[in-house]
């Protein structure tokens, strides 16, 4: 009985992501990060860095298997852009990345174990630790790909295949400056078994300003209770996007945005 109780405690104390073939990938990745983050950068180190990224991609192919995404290159690469800890772009979602020219459409394929581990690594960034909550968070779409912030303007209802345990689609704006403006990017995530599929398309939807929400924005920005301009803008942006999400289903462009999200889901190799 004591042995059973001890085993139960050990099972609870051991993170789910620490077991299985994913651990080999994580160990290899972390050794590479430690090596390159303290190395003096030069041409030889850059060659070794590129080779390390290719090695990680090879390991990921073994984890996620053969992947074909309609309209994207057959050969995936590591979604980790850099293994230098202080580089811009460090810490993207671990997985195989497939991208069109100019990154207009980018897909990432990973496993649920790697996703859970990655969420834990971004806990300090305010990342929700439960997958369902993460898929509703701006922070997930911000940190997963590219190097630009992302603001969710509305969730889009999509019909998931019966074999898919979870699916989410969001309409939003990505950028390095202000994130207020007509949303045009659609990101879709689907989970099937232990595989996670993420596809993002910029300029996927043509939308427009919503007068009622513009009014909310102006009212919030006019408030004098918040002296800090950045805090005032953050509060205004939060109110504005909440208004947008509420009003979006009544806009004439909304049906086309939902249809586009559904078509993105259908590009994924879901059985």
Secondary structure, 3 states (H helix, E strand, C coil): CHHHHHHHHHHHHCCHHHCCCHHHHHHHHHHHHHHHHCCCCCHHHHHHHHHHHHHHHHHHHHHHCCCCCCCCCCCCEECCCCCCCCCCCCCCCCCEEEECHHHCEEEEEEEHHHHHHHHHHCHHHCCCCCHHHHCCCHHHHHHHCCCCEEEEEEECCCCCCCCCCEEEEEEEEEECCCCCCCCCEEEEEEEECCEEEEEEECCCCCCCCCHHHHHHHHHHHCCCCCCCHHHHHHHHHHHHHHHHHHHHCCCCCHHHHHHHHHHHHCCCCCC
